[in-house]
Amino acid sequence: MTYSVAVAGASGYAGGELLRLLAGHPEFEIRTVTGHSSAGRPLVESQPHLRSLARLTLRETTPEVLDGHDIVFFALPHGASGDLTGRLADVRLAVDCGADHRLADPADWAAFYGGDHHGAWTYGVPELIVVGADGKPGRQRDALAGATRIAAPGCNASTVALSLAPGIAAGVIEARDIVSVLAVGPSGAGKAAKTHLLGAELMGSANPYAVGGTHRHIPEIRQALRNAGARDEPAISFTPVLVPMSRGILATSTAQIAPGTSADEVRAAWEAAYADEPFVHLLPEGQFPRTADTLGANTCLIGVAVDEAAGRVVVVAALDNLAKGTAGAAIQSANIALGIPETTGLSTNGVAP
């Protein structure tokens, strides 16, 4: 079966990555692409690397243009998709790569985003451990099966959640004192021209931002860790740092080890969580990931160490913020929702050098 696809916000970085991956998907047919100021222009003016899609012209982003497709992917700025998605009348599956449908708590939305809260959709991180009402751990992919509305994750949020959820669910680490520092590429900030994202500002420099608990992905991380079974309300000190690489996230997260837990028990929690996952891979003991090894791939690579002197676990995770962090997660989740094999159209092989 072939599904008709529209991509809203196709002129941006996330939209371009969606299109790059969708172009190789055997069951998805890209029929419509939309933009804002670029409407009426050929897609390849905004995305010159997508030569196979040169036939497409960007259209206005309206419910009338998007309706009637089997699948609509939204790659719009935060706050822009909520109203549009509510006006769709004939779309089998909508996947929002923005933040508008990620947070379940309206108070979290008001505190970190502001404006109208449009309600939470099914969260699009299939590998995430979710503890049910019966206390038994499952996976978010179970909730995605048959879903019609999916919220793709924030790239930083999913990196940290995938890093720590195995330890939270297994009870081998504490949630009340988490520290995460992330080296991130500026493509996660979008394609709009901003002085602090210019090459002259970034090259040869590392620049922290959203310091002191202000980053918008913090409530999303806390929500994921609560769902993973955190016994205490998760408390996280989260500091992202812009570094001069166009793509990628390298997240170093530490948390207190639960009293009486051995180093072997700590590592066993991550081994059990990701042993059978096609896209989240735990590296051998003593090895840690590089962002370079995930570029263009739908993979998250994780290394785990125990700092016995500090009584903390150290988890280092790497992924491509545009691929596994955004577009890849969206397509992987859409595959599950539609009953297509989860790995269809997605690769574990990166691009090197």
RAJOLIN-V668906 format. One record per backbone hydrogen bond with DSSP energy under -0.5 kcal/mol. NH is the residue of the N-H (numbers start at 0). CO is the residue of the C=O. E is the energy in kcal/mol with one decimal. If there is no record, write none. Layout:
nh: [NH	NH]
co: [CO	CO]
e: [E	E]
This chain:
nh: [2	4	5	6	7	7	8	9	9	11	15	16	17	18	19	20	21	22	23	24	25	27	28	29	30	30	31	32	33	34	38	39	40	42	44	45	45	46	49	50	52	53	55	57	58	60	61	65	66	67	68	69	70	71	72	73	74	74	79	83	84	85	86	87	91	92	93	94	95	96	96	101	102	105	107	108	109	110	111	112	113	117	117	120	121	123	124	127	129	130	131	131	134	137	139	140	141	142	142	143	144	145	146	149	150	151	151	157	158	159	160	161	162	163	164	166	167	168	169	170	170	171	172	173	177	178	179	180	181	182	183	183	184	185	186	187	188	189	196	197	200	201	202	204	206	207	208	212	213	214	217	220	221	222	223	224	225	226	227	228	229	234	236	237	238	239	240	241	242	244	248	249	250	251	251	252	252	253	254	256	257	260	265	266	267	268	268	269	270	271	272	273	274	276	280	280	282	282	285	286	292	293	294	294	296	297	299	300	301	302	304	306	306	307	310	311	312	313	314	315	316	316	317	318	319	320	323	324	325	326	327	328	329	330	331	332	333	334	335	336	337	338	338	339	343	345	350]
co: [26	28	70	31	5	72	33	6	33	8	11	12	13	14	15	16	17	18	20	21	23	24	2	27	4	28	4	56	6	58	35	57	37	55	41	41	42	42	46	48	49	50	52	40	32	34	59	61	62	89	65	3	3	92	5	94	7	72	76	79	80	81	83	84	68	69	147	71	149	73	94	98	98	103	104	104	105	106	107	108	108	99	115	100	148	150	122	124	137	226	129	135	131	129	127	125	138	138	139	139	140	336	143	93	121	95	149	153	154	155	156	157	158	159	160	163	163	164	165	166	167	166	166	255	234	253	236	251	238	249	181	240	247	244	245	184	185	186	193	194	197	197	198	201	241	205	239	237	209	209	214	216	217	218	219	220	221	222	223	225	224	174	177	235	179	208	181	206	183	242	318	182	316	180	249	250	314	178	312	310	171	257	261	262	263	264	265	265	266	267	268	269	270	273	278	299	280	301	303	283	289	290	290	291	293	346	278	317	280	315	313	304	311	305	306	306	254	304	252	302	250	314	300	248	298	318	296	319	322	321	322	322	325	326	327	328	329	330	331	332	333	334	335	334	340	342	294]
e: [-3.0	-2.6	-2.1	-2.2	-0.5	-3.0	-0.9	-0.5	-2.7	-1.2	-2.4	-2.2	-2.5	-2.3	-2.3	-2.2	-3.1	-2.2	-1.1	-1.7	-0.5	-0.8	-3.0	-0.6	-2.8	-0.7	-1.6	-0.5	-2.3	-2.6	-1.3	-3.4	-2.2	-2.4	-1.6	-0.6	-1.4	-2.5	-2.1	-1.3	-1.4	-1.5	-2.0	-2.6	-2.2	-0.7	-1.2	-1.9	-2.6	-2.0	-1.1	-0.5	-2.3	-2.2	-2.7	-3.0	-2.9	-0.5	-2.3	-0.5	-3.1	-1.3	-1.6	-1.1	-0.7	-2.3	-2.2	-2.7	-2.8	-3.1	-0.6	-1.9	-0.6	-0.6	-0.6	-1.7	-2.6	-2.2	-2.1	-2.8	-2.7	-0.7	-0.6	-2.7	-1.6	-2.8	-0.9	-1.7	-1.8	-3.1	-0.6	-2.5	-2.1	-3.3	-2.1	-1.7	-1.6	-0.5	-0.7	-1.3	-1.3	-0.7	-2.3	-2.5	-2.8	-2.4	-0.7	-2.8	-1.7	-2.1	-2.7	-2.7	-1.4	-1.8	-2.7	-0.5	-2.0	-3.0	-1.9	-0.6	-0.9	-1.8	-1.2	-2.8	-2.5	-2.3	-3.1	-2.3	-2.2	-2.5	-0.6	-2.8	-2.1	-0.6	-1.4	-1.4	-1.9	-1.6	-1.8	-1.6	-1.1	-1.8	-2.9	-2.0	-2.5	-0.5	-2.0	-0.6	-0.6	-0.7	-1.6	-2.0	-2.4	-2.3	-2.1	-2.4	-2.4	-2.2	-1.2	-1.8	-1.8	-2.5	-2.9	-0.7	-2.6	-0.7	-2.9	-3.0	-2.3	-2.5	-2.2	-2.4	-2.9	-2.7	-0.5	-0.6	-3.0	-2.7	-1.5	-2.6	-2.4	-1.8	-1.9	-2.3	-2.2	-1.2	-0.7	-1.0	-2.3	-2.5	-1.6	-1.9	-1.0	-1.0	-0.6	-2.5	-0.5	-3.3	-0.5	-2.3	-1.0	-2.1	-0.6	-0.5	-2.1	-3.1	-2.6	-2.3	-2.5	-2.7	-2.6	-0.5	-3.0	-1.1	-1.4	-1.9	-2.6	-3.1	-3.2	-2.7	-2.5	-0.5	-2.5	-1.7	-0.5	-0.7	-1.1	-2.6	-1.4	-2.1	-2.6	-1.0	-2.1	-2.4	-2.9	-2.2	-2.0	-2.6	-1.8	-2.5	-2.0	-0.6	-1.1	-2.5	-2.1	-2.1	-1.4]
